[in-house]
């Protein structure tokens, strides 16, 4: 197995984790706090030395991305009837939307600038004398989540292609949940961008499943 396939597996796990968390909020109104923190924090890691660093480091990947590896393993190993159709749909829709975004340097510039500003805001919610790296909960503060959601609405929601989220109306109509969903879709876009940067292509998911499986099992500890 190659380093490229390991990187692609990590990026896809990040993508499917965001998709899984969107599905959980829409259907149940709640998610794992650690997974939520990992996904949102990844948006702000813009100059990583390694792919693993984006999601908290190699040692913690099996925990930080456990939802993502589970969703990815479903896609790779299970029959279509056994897969969660909403998670798969959100994941593939995120990949499609990121491809459209990649053709819009103006929006990419806007997103980068606003993420820098939101990161500065998040630092106010970190414990005094510590860095944001040590305080991932700061990224899930309601004000930070609301600003990420607003960023998604002002940029990605302007495309004619929209990701349609379905679920329980009482959860979807909750303003806080709606903001979390948009923030997570932005996290998914960040992972889709990473996946493309490390050589991932949509048709790989159809024809290269056997190449990804060893990396997924090794990194997630599910071997």
N, C-alpha and C positions, 0 to 999 in steps of 0.2 A: 504494500500500500504506500502511496506517495504522500509527501507533505501537502501537495495541492489538494488531494482528496480529503485529508484531515481538515484543512482549512475550509473546504467547501461544506463538509459535514457540520462543522461548528457554525458557520454562517447560516446554513439551512435550519439548524436547531434553534438559532436565535429567531429566525423568521417564523418557524412553526410554533415557537413558544408564544410569540406575540399573537399569532392567530388563535392558539388554544386559549389564551387568557381573554381575548375578545369574546370567544364563544362562551366561556364560563361566566363572564360578567353579563352577557346578553341573556343567558339561560338561567343563571342562578344568582346573579347579583354580587358575587364574591370571588376572590382569587387568593392564591398563596402570596403573602406579602413579600417573601424573598424573591420569588420569580418575578413579581411585579417590579420590585426595585431593580433587579438585574436588567430587565428589558428596558426600563426607562433610563437607567444609568448609561446603557450602551449608546444612547443617542448623543451623549456628551463626550464620548471618547473619540476624539476626531484625529488624533495623531498617535495611534498605538504603535508600540514596537513589535507586537505580535498579535495575531488574531485572537488568541486566548485572553489577552489583556482586556479586550473590549467587554468581556463577560465575567470579569473578576479574577482572571488568572487560571492557569491550567489545573492547579490542584482542586479548585472549587467548581470546575465545569460540571461534573456529574450532579452536583446539588443545584447550582445556579441555573442550569439549563435542563433540569430533569423533565419539565413539561415539554420542552421543545424536542428533546431526544425521543420522548414517548410518541409525540405526534409524527415525527419523522420516521420512526420505526414502523408506525402503522402504515405509512405511505409505502415504505419499502418492502414490508413483509406480509401484510394482510391482504386478503381479497377485498375487492371494492365494497362488498356487502358488510364487511367488518369495520370499515373505516368510518370516522366521524365526517360526514359529508360537508358540514359547515366549516370545520377546521381546514380541510383540504381546499375548499372553495376560497376561503379567505387567504390562504397561503398562496395559491396560484394567482388570485386577483392582485395581491400585493406585488408579486413579481411583474405582472403585466403593467401595473401602475408605475412601478419604478422605472420600467423601460421608457415609458412616456416622459417621466420626469427627467431622465437622463438627456433628453433632447431639448430641454429648456434651461439653458445656463442662467437665464435671468432668475428663474425660480430657485435654482440651486444656490445662487448667490444670496438671495433673500433668506432662504432657510438657514444657510451657514451663519449669516449675520445675526439672525434672531436667536439661534441656538446659543451663540456666544453671550447674548444679553440675558437669556433665561438662565444660563449657567451662573452668571454673576448673581442673579436673583436667588438661585438655589443656595449659594454660599452663605446667604444670610440665615438660612435655616439649619446650617451645620452647627455642631457644638463649638463653642468658643475654643480657639487654639488648635483646632483639628482641620484636616483637609476634607474636601468632598469625597475623596476616595475612601476615607474611613467612615463616611456618613451617607451611605446610599439612601437612607430614609429621606434625606433632604430632597431628593429628586421626586419623591412621591407626595410632597406637601401639596395640599389642594391648590394653592396659588400657582405652583410650578406646573402641575397637571393641567390647570385651566389655560395657562399660557401655551403649553405644548398643543393642546386641543385647538386653541385659536390659530396657532401657526399652521396646523393641518388644514383647518377650514379656509384660511386665506391663500393657501398655495395648492395643495393636492386636491382639495374639493372643487377647484375651479376647472378641472378637466371634465370633459363630457363623460368619461368612464368613471363611475362611482362604485365603491365597494358597498354592497347592500348587506347590512348586518340584520339578521333576524333573531328573534328570541321572545322572551316574555315582555309584553308591553309595559308592565309595571317597572321592570328593570331598565328597559330602553328609554322610558320617559323620565327617568330620574336624571337630573342635570349632572350630578356628580359622576354617575355611571357613564353617561354620554361623553363626558370629558375624558374619562379614563380610556374609553374605547378609542377615541380619536388619537390620544397620546400613544396608545399601544399600536395603532396602525402606523403612526410615524416611526415607532421603534421597528416595526416590521419592514418598513421601507429602508431604514438604515441597514438592516440585515440583508435585504435583497440587494442593496447597493454593494455591500461587502461581498456577497456571493458572486456577483458579476465581476468584481475586481479580482477575485482569486480564481477566475476562470470558469465559473458556473454558467451553464446555459439551460434553458427550460427543457430542451429535449434530453438532457442528461437524466432528468427525473424519469423519463420513459425508458431509455435504453441503457443507462449506466448504473442501474440500481445495485447490481452485484459488486460494482467497484466501491460504492459508498458504504455498503453494509459493514465491512470490516472496520472502517474508521468509526462509524457510529457505535459499534459494539465496544471497541477499544476505549474510546474517549468517554463514553457514558458509563462504562463499567457494567454494561448489560450483557457482556459476552458470555 
